[in-house]
Amino acid sequence: MAHSAWMPAQGALHETIPLTAEELVSLQRVSTGIDRMAILAAHIDKLHDGGYVREGRMGLVATDLGRLRLKFEKGRLGASK
């Protein structure tokens, strides 16, 4: 089976780039369309570098990888509330 450039050979999504619980909340905020001013710049930079967000016409948007990460980390997000 061939491996894509964005998914490591071991297939463990959580190991692609470590995110803190606070960074995951920021990713969740981006996915719901919250204004970037409500998200720490350091979080935006890290999420962008990891390929989880991109600049869209209306501001930050979660990428497919970002939405997949949120789905994967659903349990951690629930525990951080």
mmJSON file of the N, C-alpha and C atoms, coordinates in Angstrom:
{"data_MODEL":{"atom_site":{
"group_PDB":["ATOM","ATOM","ATOM","ATOM","ATOM","ATOM","ATOM","ATOM","ATOM","ATOM","ATOM","ATOM","ATOM","ATOM","ATOM","ATOM","ATOM","ATOM","ATOM","ATOM","ATOM","ATOM","ATOM","ATOM","ATOM","ATOM","ATOM","ATOM","ATOM","ATOM","ATOM","ATOM","ATOM","ATOM","ATOM","ATOM","ATOM","ATOM","ATOM","ATOM","ATOM","ATOM","ATOM","ATOM","ATOM","ATOM","ATOM","ATOM","ATOM","ATOM","ATOM","ATOM","ATOM","ATOM","ATOM","ATOM","ATOM","ATOM","ATOM","ATOM","ATOM","ATOM","ATOM","ATOM","ATOM","ATOM","ATOM","ATOM","ATOM","ATOM","ATOM","ATOM","ATOM","ATOM","ATOM","ATOM","ATOM","ATOM","ATOM","ATOM","ATOM","ATOM","ATOM","ATOM","ATOM","ATOM","ATOM","ATOM","ATOM","ATOM","ATOM","ATOM","ATOM","ATOM","ATOM","ATOM","ATOM","ATOM","ATOM","ATOM","ATOM","ATOM","ATOM","ATOM","ATOM","ATOM","ATOM","ATOM","ATOM","ATOM","ATOM","ATOM","ATOM","ATOM","ATOM","ATOM","ATOM","ATOM","ATOM","ATOM","ATOM","ATOM","ATOM","ATOM","ATOM","ATOM","ATOM","ATOM","ATOM","ATOM","ATOM","ATOM","ATOM","ATOM","ATOM","ATOM","ATOM","ATOM","ATOM","ATOM","ATOM","ATOM","ATOM","ATOM","ATOM","ATOM","ATOM","ATOM","ATOM","ATOM","ATOM","ATOM","ATOM","ATOM","ATOM","ATOM","ATOM","ATOM","ATOM","ATOM","ATOM","ATOM","ATOM","ATOM","ATOM","ATOM","ATOM","ATOM","ATOM","ATOM","ATOM","ATOM","ATOM","ATOM","ATOM","ATOM","ATOM","ATOM","ATOM","ATOM","ATOM","ATOM","ATOM","ATOM","ATOM","ATOM","ATOM","ATOM","ATOM","ATOM","ATOM","ATOM","ATOM","ATOM","ATOM","ATOM","ATOM","ATOM","ATOM","ATOM","ATOM","ATOM","ATOM","ATOM","ATOM","ATOM","ATOM","ATOM","ATOM","ATOM","ATOM","ATOM","ATOM","ATOM","ATOM","ATOM","ATOM","ATOM","ATOM","ATOM","ATOM","ATOM","ATOM","ATOM","ATOM","ATOM","ATOM","ATOM","ATOM","ATOM","ATOM","ATOM","ATOM","ATOM","ATOM","ATOM","ATOM","ATOM","ATOM","ATOM","ATOM","ATOM","ATOM"],
"id":[1,2,3,4,5,6,7,8,9,10,11,12,13,14,15,16,17,18,19,20,21,22,23,24,25,26,27,28,29,30,31,32,33,34,35,36,37,38,39,40,41,42,43,44,45,46,47,48,49,50,51,52,53,54,55,56,57,58,59,60,61,62,63,64,65,66,67,68,69,70,71,72,73,74,75,76,77,78,79,80,81,82,83,84,85,86,87,88,89,90,91,92,93,94,95,96,97,98,99,100,101,102,103,104,105,106,107,108,109,110,111,112,113,114,115,116,117,118,119,120,121,122,123,124,125,126,127,128,129,130,131,132,133,134,135,136,137,138,139,140,141,142,143,144,145,146,147,148,149,150,151,152,153,154,155,156,157,158,159,160,161,162,163,164,165,166,167,168,169,170,171,172,173,174,175,176,177,178,179,180,181,182,183,184,185,186,187,188,189,190,191,192,193,194,195,196,197,198,199,200,201,202,203,204,205,206,207,208,209,210,211,212,213,214,215,216,217,218,219,220,221,222,223,224,225,226,227,228,229,230,231,232,233,234,235,236,237,238,239,240,241,242,243],
"type_symbol":["N","C","C","N","C","C","N","C","C","N","C","C","N","C","C","N","C","C","N","C","C","N","C","C","N","C","C","N","C","C","N","C","C","N","C","C","N","C","C","N","C","C","N","C","C","N","C","C","N","C","C","N","C","C","N","C","C","N","C","C","N","C","C","N","C","C","N","C","C","N","C","C","N","C","C","N","C","C","N","C","C","N","C","C","N","C","C","N","C","C","N","C","C","N","C","C","N","C","C","N","C","C","N","C","C","N","C","C","N","C","C","N","C","C","N","C","C","N","C","C","N","C","C","N","C","C","N","C","C","N","C","C","N","C","C","N","C","C","N","C","C","N","C","C","N","C","C","N","C","C","N","C","C","N","C","C","N","C","C","N","C","C","N","C","C","N","C","C","N","C","C","N","C","C","N","C","C","N","C","C","N","C","C","N","C","C","N","C","C","N","C","C","N","C","C","N","C","C","N","C","C","N","C","C","N","C","C","N","C","C","N","C","C","N","C","C","N","C","C","N","C","C","N","C","C","N","C","C","N","C","C","N","C","C","N","C","C","N","C","C","N","C","C"],
"label_atom_id":["N","CA","C","N","CA","C","N","CA","C","N","CA","C","N","CA","C","N","CA","C","N","CA","C","N","CA","C","N","CA","C","N","CA","C","N","CA","C","N","CA","C","N","CA","C","N","CA","C","N","CA","C","N","CA","C","N","CA","C","N","CA","C","N","CA","C","N","CA","C","N","CA","C","N","CA","C","N","CA","C","N","CA","C","N","CA","C","N","CA","C","N","CA","C","N","CA","C","N","CA","C","N","CA","C","N","CA","C","N","CA","C","N","CA","C","N","CA","C","N","CA","C","N","CA","C","N","CA","C","N","CA","C","N","CA","C","N","CA","C","N","CA","C","N","CA","C","N","CA","C","N","CA","C","N","CA","C","N","CA","C","N","CA","C","N","CA","C","N","CA","C","N","CA","C","N","CA","C","N","CA","C","N","CA","C","N","CA","C","N","CA","C","N","CA","C","N","CA","C","N","CA","C","N","CA","C","N","CA","C","N","CA","C","N","CA","C","N","CA","C","N","CA","C","N","CA","C","N","CA","C","N","CA","C","N","CA","C","N","CA","C","N","CA","C","N","CA","C","N","CA","C","N","CA","C","N","CA","C","N","CA","C","N","CA","C","N","CA","C","N","CA","C","N","CA","C","N","CA","C","N","CA","C"],
"label_alt_id":[null,null,null,null,null,null,null,null,null,null,null,null,null,null,null,null,null,null,null,null,null,null,null,null,null,null,null,null,null,null,null,null,null,null,null,null,null,null,null,null,null,null,null,null,null,null,null,null,null,null,null,null,null,null,null,null,null,null,null,null,null,null,null,null,null,null,null,null,null,null,null,null,null,null,null,null,null,null,null,null,null,null,null,null,null,null,null,null,null,null,null,null,null,null,null,null,null,null,null,null,null,null,null,null,null,null,null,null,null,null,null,null,null,null,null,null,null,null,null,null,null,null,null,null,null,null,null,null,null,null,null,null,null,null,null,null,null,null,null,null,null,null,null,null,null,null,null,null,null,null,null,null,null,null,null,null,null,null,null,null,null,null,null,null,null,null,null,null,null,null,null,null,null,null,null,null,null,null,null,null,null,null,null,null,null,null,null,null,null,null,null,null,null,null,null,null,null,null,null,null,null,null,null,null,null,null,null,null,null,null,null,null,null,null,null,null,null,null,null,null,null,null,null,null,null,null,null,null,null,null,null,null,null,null,null,null,null,null,null,null,null,null,null],
"label_comp_id":["MET","MET","MET","ALA","ALA","ALA","HIS","HIS","HIS","SER","SER","SER","ALA","ALA","ALA","TRP","TRP","TRP","MET","MET","MET","PRO","PRO","PRO","ALA","ALA","ALA","GLN","GLN","GLN","GLY","GLY","GLY","ALA","ALA","ALA","LEU","LEU","LEU","HIS","HIS","HIS","GLU","GLU","GLU","THR","THR","THR","ILE","ILE","ILE","PRO","PRO","PRO","LEU","LEU","LEU","THR","THR","THR","ALA","ALA","ALA","GLU","GLU","GLU","GLU","GLU","GLU","LEU","LEU","LEU","VAL","VAL","VAL","SER","SER","SER","LEU","LEU","LEU","GLN","GLN","GLN","ARG","ARG","ARG","VAL","VAL","VAL","SER","SER","SER","THR","THR","THR","GLY","GLY","GLY","ILE","ILE","ILE","ASP","ASP","ASP","ARG","ARG","ARG","MET","MET","MET","ALA","ALA","ALA","ILE","ILE","ILE","LEU","LEU","LEU","ALA","ALA","ALA","ALA","ALA","ALA","HIS","HIS","HIS","ILE","ILE","ILE","ASP","ASP","ASP","LYS","LYS","LYS","LEU","LEU","LEU","HIS","HIS","HIS","ASP","ASP","ASP","GLY","GLY","GLY","GLY","GLY","GLY","TYR","TYR","TYR","VAL","VAL","VAL","ARG","ARG","ARG","GLU","GLU","GLU","GLY","GLY","GLY","ARG","ARG","ARG","MET","MET","MET","GLY","GLY","GLY","LEU","LEU","LEU","VAL","VAL","VAL","ALA","ALA","ALA","THR","THR","THR","ASP","ASP","ASP","LEU","LEU","LEU","GLY","GLY","GLY","ARG","ARG","ARG","LEU","LEU","LEU","ARG","ARG","ARG","LEU","LEU","LEU","LYS","LYS","LYS","PHE","PHE","PHE","GLU","GLU","GLU","LYS","LYS","LYS","GLY","GLY","GLY","ARG","ARG","ARG","LEU","LEU","LEU","GLY","GLY","GLY","ALA","ALA","ALA","SER","SER","SER","LYS","LYS","LYS"],
"label_asym_id":["A","A","A","A","A","A","A","A","A","A","A","A","A","A","A","A","A","A","A","A","A","A","A","A","A","A","A","A","A","A","A","A","A","A","A","A","A","A","A","A","A","A","A","A","A","A","A","A","A","A","A","A","A","A","A","A","A","A","A","A","A","A","A","A","A","A","A","A","A","A","A","A","A","A","A","A","A","A","A","A","A","A","A","A","A","A","A","A","A","A","A","A","A","A","A","A","A","A","A","A","A","A","A","A","A","A","A","A","A","A","A","A","A","A","A","A","A","A","A","A","A","A","A","A","A","A","A","A","A","A","A","A","A","A","A","A","A","A","A","A","A","A","A","A","A","A","A","A","A","A","A","A","A","A","A","A","A","A","A","A","A","A","A","A","A","A","A","A","A","A","A","A","A","A","A","A","A","A","A","A","A","A","A","A","A","A","A","A","A","A","A","A","A","A","A","A","A","A","A","A","A","A","A","A","A","A","A","A","A","A","A","A","A","A","A","A","A","A","A","A","A","A","A","A","A","A","A","A","A","A","A","A","A","A","A","A","A","A","A","A","A","A","A"],
"label_entity_id":["1","1","1","1","1","1","1","1","1","1","1","1","1","1","1","1","1","1","1","1","1","1","1","1","1","1","1","1","1","1","1","1","1","1","1","1","1","1","1","1","1","1","1","1","1","1","1","1","1","1","1","1","1","1","1","1","1","1","1","1","1","1","1","1","1","1","1","1","1","1","1","1","1","1","1","1","1","1","1","1","1","1","1","1","1","1","1","1","1","1","1","1","1","1","1","1","1","1","1","1","1","1","1","1","1","1","1","1","1","1","1","1","1","1","1","1","1","1","1","1","1","1","1","1","1","1","1","1","1","1","1","1","1","1","1","1","1","1","1","1","1","1","1","1","1","1","1","1","1","1","1","1","1","1","1","1","1","1","1","1","1","1","1","1","1","1","1","1","1","1","1","1","1","1","1","1","1","1","1","1","1","1","1","1","1","1","1","1","1","1","1","1","1","1","1","1","1","1","1","1","1","1","1","1","1","1","1","1","1","1","1","1","1","1","1","1","1","1","1","1","1","1","1","1","1","1","1","1","1","1","1","1","1","1","1","1","1","1","1","1","1","1","1"],
"label_seq_id":[1,1,1,2,2,2,3,3,3,4,4,4,5,5,5,6,6,6,7,7,7,8,8,8,9,9,9,10,10,10,11,11,11,12,12,12,13,13,13,14,14,14,15,15,15,16,16,16,17,17,17,18,18,18,19,19,19,20,20,20,21,21,21,22,22,22,23,23,23,24,24,24,25,25,25,26,26,26,27,27,27,28,28,28,29,29,29,30,30,30,31,31,31,32,32,32,33,33,33,34,34,34,35,35,35,36,36,36,37,37,37,38,38,38,39,39,39,40,40,40,41,41,41,42,42,42,43,43,43,44,44,44,45,45,45,46,46,46,47,47,47,48,48,48,49,49,49,50,50,50,51,51,51,52,52,52,53,53,53,54,54,54,55,55,55,56,56,56,57,57,57,58,58,58,59,59,59,60,60,60,61,61,61,62,62,62,63,63,63,64,64,64,65,65,65,66,66,66,67,67,67,68,68,68,69,69,69,70,70,70,71,71,71,72,72,72,73,73,73,74,74,74,75,75,75,76,76,76,77,77,77,78,78,78,79,79,79,80,80,80,81,81,81],
"pdbx_PDB_ins_code":[null,null,null,null,null,null,null,null,null,null,null,null,null,null,null,null,null,null,null,null,null,null,null,null,null,null,null,null,null,null,null,null,null,null,null,null,null,null,null,null,null,null,null,null,null,null,null,null,null,null,null,null,null,null,null,null,null,null,null,null,null,null,null,null,null,null,null,null,null,null,null,null,null,null,null,null,null,null,null,null,null,null,null,null,null,null,null,null,null,null,null,null,null,null,null,null,null,null,null,null,null,null,null,null,null,null,null,null,null,null,null,null,null,null,null,null,null,null,null,null,null,null,null,null,null,null,null,null,null,null,null,null,null,null,null,null,null,null,null,null,null,null,null,null,null,null,null,null,null,null,null,null,null,null,null,null,null,null,null,null,null,null,null,null,null,null,null,null,null,null,null,null,null,null,null,null,null,null,null,null,null,null,null,null,null,null,null,null,null,null,null,null,null,null,null,null,null,null,null,null,null,null,null,null,null,null,null,null,null,null,null,null,null,null,null,null,null,null,null,null,null,null,null,null,null,null,null,null,null,null,null,null,null,null,null,null,null,null,null,null,null,null,null],
"Cartn_x":[0.835,0.0,0.881,0.61,1.368,0.923,1.856,1.552,1.581,0.644,0.608,1.604,1.877,2.845,2.344,1.05,0.531,0.261,0.318,0.064,1.326,1.878,3.087,2.838,3.915,3.81,3.085,3.252,2.582,1.095,0.638,-0.778,-1.37,-0.556,-1.057,-1.228,-2.45,-2.724,-2.257,-2.462,-2.103,-0.619,0.204,1.648,2.148,1.275,1.741,2.296,1.618,2.111,1.389,2.119,1.469,0.718,-0.504,-1.293,-1.731,-1.671,-2.181,-3.707,-4.329,-5.792,-6.259,-5.503,-5.866,-5.763,-4.749,-4.607,-5.736,-6.166,-7.309,-8.579,-8.76,-9.92,-9.844,-8.656,-8.495,-8.852,-8.438,-8.791,-10.302,-10.926,-12.378,-13.044,-12.506,-13.049,-12.935,-11.798,-11.64,-12.701,-12.921,-13.87,-15.306,-15.604,-16.953,-17.075,-15.984,-16.04,-15.839,-15.299,-15.044,-13.93,-14.084,-13.125,-11.714,-10.745,-9.35,-8.831,-9.451,-9.015,-9.242,-10.117,-10.4,-9.461,-8.507,-7.603,-6.169,-5.405,-4.014,-3.221,-2.405,-1.59,-0.658,-0.107,0.793,0.039,-1.224,-2.03,-2.291,-2.626,-2.869,-1.628,-0.471,0.784,1.026,0.849,1.102,0.096,-1.176,-2.204,-1.953,-1.503,-1.18,0.023,1.058,2.265,1.967,1.016,0.637,-0.32,-0.788,-1.704,-3.155,-3.469,-4.817,-5.74,-5.175,-5.968,-5.297,-6.09,-5.568,-6.353,-5.83,-6.533,-7.547,-8.794,-9.84,-10.243,-11.219,-11.66,-12.27,-12.874,-13.545,-12.75,-11.51,-10.681,-10.159,-9.834,-9.296,-10.357,-9.956,-10.839,-10.049,-10.741,-10.114,-9.98,-8.85,-8.624,-9.261,-9.244,-9.733,-8.952,-7.637,-6.805,-7.204,-7.513,-7.951,-9.259,-10.206,-11.487,-11.299,-10.399,-10.102,-9.462,-8.564,-7.916,-8.951,-9.903,-10.956,-11.784,-12.083,-12.848,-12.045,-10.762,-9.87,-9.726,-9.702,-9.463,-10.75,-11.873,-13.169,-13.193,-12.621,-12.585,-11.807,-10.671,-9.857,-10.584,-11.288,-12.022,-13.131,-13.821,-14.893,-14.361,-13.161,-12.564,-12.041,-11.756,-11.185,-12.244,-13.516,-14.58,-14.891],
"Cartn_y":[-1.178,0.0,1.243,2.176,3.42,4.377,5.162,6.126,7.524,8.371,9.729,10.602,11.778,12.681,13.279,13.383,14.016,13.027,11.75,10.74,9.9,9.836,9.047,7.567,6.851,5.436,4.619,4.967,4.2,4.493,5.547,5.854,6.438,6.867,7.417,8.917,9.346,10.764,11.631,11.162,11.983,12.262,11.54,11.745,12.675,13.156,14.016,15.321,15.935,17.119,17.181,17.197,17.22,18.534,18.449,19.631,19.542,20.68,20.734,20.783,20.59,20.681,22.076,23.113,24.484,24.699,24.099,24.213,23.48,22.353,21.634,22.473,23.171,24.055,25.163,25.693,26.712,26.158,24.932,24.287,24.128,23.742,23.604,24.956,26.011,27.358,27.765,27.461,27.763,27.017,25.752,24.935,25.44,26.163,26.699,28.135,28.693,30.023,31.18,30.915,31.999,32.89,34.18,35.174,34.888,35.053,34.759,35.613,36.749,37.607,36.922,35.927,35.204,34.014,33.838,32.689,33.203,32.619,33.041,32.897,33.9,33.891,32.679,32.308,31.143,29.871,29.765,28.598,28.589,29.748,29.837,29.406,29.905,29.55,28.046,27.437,26.0,25.189,25.583,24.88,25.021,26.186,26.401,25.559,25.577,24.794,23.295,22.832,21.42,21.049,22.047,21.774,21.63,22.064,21.914,23.076,24.244,25.405,26.059,26.834,27.63,28.922,29.881,31.134,30.944,31.255,31.22,32.637,32.777,34.111,34.881,34.177,34.821,34.707,34.263,34.106,32.69,32.305,30.97,29.9,28.795,27.637,26.377,25.407,24.119,23.327,22.695,21.846,20.479,19.629,18.262,17.569,17.798,17.209,17.753,19.035,19.627,19.033,18.844,18.242,16.789,16.083,14.704,14.652,15.581,15.637,15.877,16.788,17.045,15.791,15.07,13.832,12.821,12.715,11.786,12.141,13.445,13.922,14.242,13.77,14.087,13.812,12.725,12.381,13.387,13.835,14.842,16.165,16.539,17.803,17.761,16.655,16.516,16.578,16.048,16.009,17.374,18.26,19.566,20.583,20.251,21.207,21.219],
"Cartn_z":[0.0,0.0,0.0,-0.866,-0.943,0.155,0.666,1.719,1.13,1.53,1.014,1.769,1.21,1.809,3.122,3.318,4.533,5.655,5.374,6.407,6.57,7.771,7.97,7.692,7.421,7.057,8.115,9.411,10.45,10.507,9.833,9.757,11.026,11.961,13.221,13.083,12.831,12.597,13.756,14.975,16.126,16.221,15.491,15.543,14.447,13.556,12.474,13.015,13.981,14.67,16.015,17.103,18.421,18.624,19.139,19.466,20.922,21.596,22.965,22.913,24.057,24.132,23.7,24.077,23.709,22.201,21.566,20.104,19.392,19.965,19.386,19.472,20.584,20.719,19.668,19.425,18.39,17.017,16.735,15.468,15.367,16.458,16.472,16.217,16.79,16.573,15.121,14.503,13.074,12.272,12.602,11.838,11.96,13.046,13.218,12.724,12.206,11.605,12.563,13.746,14.695,14.157,14.358,13.867,14.371,13.498,13.84,14.987,15.244,16.345,17.703,17.74,18.987,19.177,18.266,18.304,18.414,19.314,19.501,18.2,17.905,16.687,16.652,17.795,17.845,17.463,17.862,17.504,15.996,15.447,14.002,13.236,13.653,12.978,13.015,14.177,14.313,13.497,13.543,12.771,11.271,10.85,9.434,9.03,9.856,9.559,9.49,10.298,10.294,9.17,8.422,7.313,7.748,8.979,9.504,9.134,8.823,8.407,7.211,6.496,5.38,5.317,4.581,4.36,3.245,3.511,2.509,2.148,1.289,0.89,2.056,2.993,4.115,5.417,5.36,6.549,6.67,7.878,8.121,7.926,7.315,7.176,7.529,8.088,8.39,7.095,6.914,5.746,6.001,4.987,5.177,6.287,6.315,7.366,8.734,8.805,10.064,10.558,9.654,10.036,10.454,9.769,10.145,11.526,11.798,13.113,14.207,13.961,14.946,15.203,14.151,14.31,15.126,14.823,15.513,16.993,17.29,18.657,19.408,18.919,19.524,21.027,21.449,22.868,23.692,23.181,23.898,23.989,22.934,22.957,23.994,24.087,25.073,26.487,26.693,28.029,28.46,27.493,27.834,28.21,28.041,28.349,29.817],
"occupancy":[1.0,1.0,1.0,1.0,1.0,1.0,1.0,1.0,1.0,1.0,1.0,1.0,1.0,1.0,1.0,1.0,1.0,1.0,1.0,1.0,1.0,1.0,1.0,1.0,1.0,1.0,1.0,1.0,1.0,1.0,1.0,1.0,1.0,1.0,1.0,1.0,1.0,1.0,1.0,1.0,1.0,1.0,1.0,1.0,1.0,1.0,1.0,1.0,1.0,1.0,1.0,1.0,1.0,1.0,1.0,1.0,1.0,1.0,1.0,1.0,1.0,1.0,1.0,1.0,1.0,1.0,1.0,1.0,1.0,1.0,1.0,1.0,1.0,1.0,1.0,1.0,1.0,1.0,1.0,1.0,1.0,1.0,1.0,1.0,1.0,1.0,1.0,1.0,1.0,1.0,1.0,1.0,1.0,1.0,1.0,1.0,1.0,1.0,1.0,1.0,1.0,1.0,1.0,1.0,1.0,1.0,1.0,1.0,1.0,1.0,1.0,1.0,1.0,1.0,1.0,1.0,1.0,1.0,1.0,1.0,1.0,1.0,1.0,1.0,1.0,1.0,1.0,1.0,1.0,1.0,1.0,1.0,1.0,1.0,1.0,1.0,1.0,1.0,1.0,1.0,1.0,1.0,1.0,1.0,1.0,1.0,1.0,1.0,1.0,1.0,1.0,1.0,1.0,1.0,1.0,1.0,1.0,1.0,1.0,1.0,1.0,1.0,1.0,1.0,1.0,1.0,1.0,1.0,1.0,1.0,1.0,1.0,1.0,1.0,1.0,1.0,1.0,1.0,1.0,1.0,1.0,1.0,1.0,1.0,1.0,1.0,1.0,1.0,1.0,1.0,1.0,1.0,1.0,1.0,1.0,1.0,1.0,1.0,1.0,1.0,1.0,1.0,1.0,1.0,1.0,1.0,1.0,1.0,1.0,1.0,1.0,1.0,1.0,1.0,1.0,1.0,1.0,1.0,1.0,1.0,1.0,1.0,1.0,1.0,1.0,1.0,1.0,1.0,1.0,1.0,1.0,1.0,1.0,1.0,1.0,1.0,1.0,1.0,1.0,1.0,1.0,1.0,1.0],
"B_iso_or_equiv":[0.0,0.0,0.0,0.0,0.0,0.0,0.0,0.0,0.0,0.0,0.0,0.0,0.0,0.0,0.0,0.0,0.0,0.0,0.0,0.0,0.0,0.0,0.0,0.0,0.0,0.0,0.0,0.0,0.0,0.0,0.0,0.0,0.0,0.0,0.0,0.0,0.0,0.0,0.0,0.0,0.0,0.0,0.0,0.0,0.0,0.0,0.0,0.0,0.0,0.0,0.0,0.0,0.0,0.0,0.0,0.0,0.0,0.0,0.0,0.0,0.0,0.0,0.0,0.0,0.0,0.0,0.0,0.0,0.0,0.0,0.0,0.0,0.0,0.0,0.0,0.0,0.0,0.0,0.0,0.0,0.0,0.0,0.0,0.0,0.0,0.0,0.0,0.0,0.0,0.0,0.0,0.0,0.0,0.0,0.0,0.0,0.0,0.0,0.0,0.0,0.0,0.0,0.0,0.0,0.0,0.0,0.0,0.0,0.0,0.0,0.0,0.0,0.0,0.0,0.0,0.0,0.0,0.0,0.0,0.0,0.0,0.0,0.0,0.0,0.0,0.0,0.0,0.0,0.0,0.0,0.0,0.0,0.0,0.0,0.0,0.0,0.0,0.0,0.0,0.0,0.0,0.0,0.0,0.0,0.0,0.0,0.0,0.0,0.0,0.0,0.0,0.0,0.0,0.0,0.0,0.0,0.0,0.0,0.0,0.0,0.0,0.0,0.0,0.0,0.0,0.0,0.0,0.0,0.0,0.0,0.0,0.0,0.0,0.0,0.0,0.0,0.0,0.0,0.0,0.0,0.0,0.0,0.0,0.0,0.0,0.0,0.0,0.0,0.0,0.0,0.0,0.0,0.0,0.0,0.0,0.0,0.0,0.0,0.0,0.0,0.0,0.0,0.0,0.0,0.0,0.0,0.0,0.0,0.0,0.0,0.0,0.0,0.0,0.0,0.0,0.0,0.0,0.0,0.0,0.0,0.0,0.0,0.0,0.0,0.0,0.0,0.0,0.0,0.0,0.0,0.0,0.0,0.0,0.0,0.0,0.0,0.0,0.0,0.0,0.0,0.0,0.0,0.0],
"pdbx_formal_charge":[null,null,null,null,null,null,null,null,null,null,null,null,null,null,null,null,null,null,null,null,null,null,null,null,null,null,null,null,null,null,null,null,null,null,null,null,null,null,null,null,null,null,null,null,null,null,null,null,null,null,null,null,null,null,null,null,null,null,null,null,null,null,null,null,null,null,null,null,null,null,null,null,null,null,null,null,null,null,null,null,null,null,null,null,null,null,null,null,null,null,null,null,null,null,null,null,null,null,null,null,null,null,null,null,null,null,null,null,null,null,null,null,null,null,null,null,null,null,null,null,null,null,null,null,null,null,null,null,null,null,null,null,null,null,null,null,null,null,null,null,null,null,null,null,null,null,null,null,null,null,null,null,null,null,null,null,null,null,null,null,null,null,null,null,null,null,null,null,null,null,null,null,null,null,null,null,null,null,null,null,null,null,null,null,null,null,null,null,null,null,null,null,null,null,null,null,null,null,null,null,null,null,null,null,null,null,null,null,null,null,null,null,null,null,null,null,null,null,null,null,null,null,null,null,null,null,null,null,null,null,null,null,null,null,null,null,null,null,null,null,null,null,null],
"auth_seq_id":[1,1,1,2,2,2,3,3,3,4,4,4,5,5,5,6,6,6,7,7,7,8,8,8,9,9,9,10,10,10,11,11,11,12,12,12,13,13,13,14,14,14,15,15,15,16,16,16,17,17,17,18,18,18,19,19,19,20,20,20,21,21,21,22,22,22,23,23,23,24,24,24,25,25,25,26,26,26,27,27,27,28,28,28,29,29,29,30,30,30,31,31,31,32,32,32,33,33,33,34,34,34,35,35,35,36,36,36,37,37,37,38,38,38,39,39,39,40,40,40,41,41,41,42,42,42,43,43,43,44,44,44,45,45,45,46,46,46,47,47,47,48,48,48,49,49,49,50,50,50,51,51,51,52,52,52,53,53,53,54,54,54,55,55,55,56,56,56,57,57,57,58,58,58,59,59,59,60,60,60,61,61,61,62,62,62,63,63,63,64,64,64,65,65,65,66,66,66,67,67,67,68,68,68,69,69,69,70,70,70,71,71,71,72,72,72,73,73,73,74,74,74,75,75,75,76,76,76,77,77,77,78,78,78,79,79,79,80,80,80,81,81,81],
"auth_comp_id":["MET","MET","MET","ALA","ALA","ALA","HIS","HIS","HIS","SER","SER","SER","ALA","ALA","ALA","TRP","TRP","TRP","MET","MET","MET","PRO","PRO","PRO","ALA","ALA","ALA","GLN","GLN","GLN","GLY","GLY","GLY","ALA","ALA","ALA","LEU","LEU","LEU","HIS","HIS","HIS","GLU","GLU","GLU","THR","THR","THR","ILE","ILE","ILE","PRO","PRO","PRO","LEU","LEU","LEU","THR","THR","THR","ALA","ALA","ALA","GLU","GLU","GLU","GLU","GLU","GLU","LEU","LEU","LEU","VAL","VAL","VAL","SER","SER","SER","LEU","LEU","LEU","GLN","GLN","GLN","ARG","ARG","ARG","VAL","VAL","VAL","SER","SER","SER","THR","THR","THR","GLY","GLY","GLY","ILE","ILE","ILE","ASP","ASP","ASP","ARG","ARG","ARG","MET","MET","MET","ALA","ALA","ALA","ILE","ILE","ILE","LEU","LEU","LEU","ALA","ALA","ALA","ALA","ALA","ALA","HIS","HIS","HIS","ILE","ILE","ILE","ASP","ASP","ASP","LYS","LYS","LYS","LEU","LEU","LEU","HIS","HIS","HIS","ASP","ASP","ASP","GLY","GLY","GLY","GLY","GLY","GLY","TYR","TYR","TYR","VAL","VAL","VAL","ARG","ARG","ARG","GLU","GLU","GLU","GLY","GLY","GLY","ARG","ARG","ARG","MET","MET","MET","GLY","GLY","GLY","LEU","LEU","LEU","VAL","VAL","VAL","ALA","ALA","ALA","THR","THR","THR","ASP","ASP","ASP","LEU","LEU","LEU","GLY","GLY","GLY","ARG","ARG","ARG","LEU","LEU","LEU","ARG","ARG","ARG","LEU","LEU","LEU","LYS","LYS","LYS","PHE","PHE","PHE","GLU","GLU","GLU","LYS","LYS","LYS","GLY","GLY","GLY","ARG","ARG","ARG","LEU","LEU","LEU","GLY","GLY","GLY","ALA","ALA","ALA","SER","SER","SER","LYS","LYS","LYS"],
"auth_asym_id":["A","A","A","A","A","A","A","A","A","A","A","A","A","A","A","A","A","A","A","A","A","A","A","A","A","A","A","A","A","A","A","A","A","A","A","A","A","A","A","A","A","A","A","A","A","A","A","A","A","A","A","A","A","A","A","A","A","A","A","A","A","A","A","A","A","A","A","A","A","A","A","A","A","A","A","A","A","A","A","A","A","A","A","A","A","A","A","A","A","A","A","A","A","A","A","A","A","A","A","A","A","A","A","A","A","A","A","A","A","A","A","A","A","A","A","A","A","A","A","A","A","A","A","A","A","A","A","A","A","A","A","A","A","A","A","A","A","A","A","A","A","A","A","A","A","A","A","A","A","A","A","A","A","A","A","A","A","A","A","A","A","A","A","A","A","A","A","A","A","A","A","A","A","A","A","A","A","A","A","A","A","A","A","A","A","A","A","A","A","A","A","A","A","A","A","A","A","A","A","A","A","A","A","A","A","A","A","A","A","A","A","A","A","A","A","A","A","A","A","A","A","A","A","A","A","A","A","A","A","A","A","A","A","A","A","A","A","A","A","A","A","A","A"],
"auth_atom_id":["N","CA","C","N","CA","C","N","CA","C","N","CA","C","N","CA","C","N","CA","C","N","CA","C","N","CA","C","N","CA","C","N","CA","C","N","CA","C","N","CA","C","N","CA","C","N","CA","C","N","CA","C","N","CA","C","N","CA","C","N","CA","C","N","CA","C","N","CA","C","N","CA","C","N","CA","C","N","CA","C","N","CA","C","N","CA","C","N","CA","C","N","CA","C","N","CA","C","N","CA","C","N","CA","C","N","CA","C","N","CA","C","N","CA","C","N","CA","C","N","CA","C","N","CA","C","N","CA","C","N","CA","C","N","CA","C","N","CA","C","N","CA","C","N","CA","C","N","CA","C","N","CA","C","N","CA","C","N","CA","C","N","CA","C","N","CA","C","N","CA","C","N","CA","C","N","CA","C","N","CA","C","N","CA","C","N","CA","C","N","CA","C","N","CA","C","N","CA","C","N","CA","C","N","CA","C","N","CA","C","N","CA","C","N","CA","C","N","CA","C","N","CA","C","N","CA","C","N","CA","C","N","CA","C","N","CA","C","N","CA","C","N","CA","C","N","CA","C","N","CA","C","N","CA","C","N","CA","C","N","CA","C","N","CA","C","N","CA","C","N","CA","C","N","CA","C","N","CA","C","N","CA","C"],
"pdbx_PDB_model_num":[1,1,1,1,1,1,1,1,1,1,1,1,1,1,1,1,1,1,1,1,1,1,1,1,1,1,1,1,1,1,1,1,1,1,1,1,1,1,1,1,1,1,1,1,1,1,1,1,1,1,1,1,1,1,1,1,1,1,1,1,1,1,1,1,1,1,1,1,1,1,1,1,1,1,1,1,1,1,1,1,1,1,1,1,1,1,1,1,1,1,1,1,1,1,1,1,1,1,1,1,1,1,1,1,1,1,1,1,1,1,1,1,1,1,1,1,1,1,1,1,1,1,1,1,1,1,1,1,1,1,1,1,1,1,1,1,1,1,1,1,1,1,1,1,1,1,1,1,1,1,1,1,1,1,1,1,1,1,1,1,1,1,1,1,1,1,1,1,1,1,1,1,1,1,1,1,1,1,1,1,1,1,1,1,1,1,1,1,1,1,1,1,1,1,1,1,1,1,1,1,1,1,1,1,1,1,1,1,1,1,1,1,1,1,1,1,1,1,1,1,1,1,1,1,1,1,1,1,1,1,1,1,1,1,1,1,1,1,1,1,1,1,1]
}}}
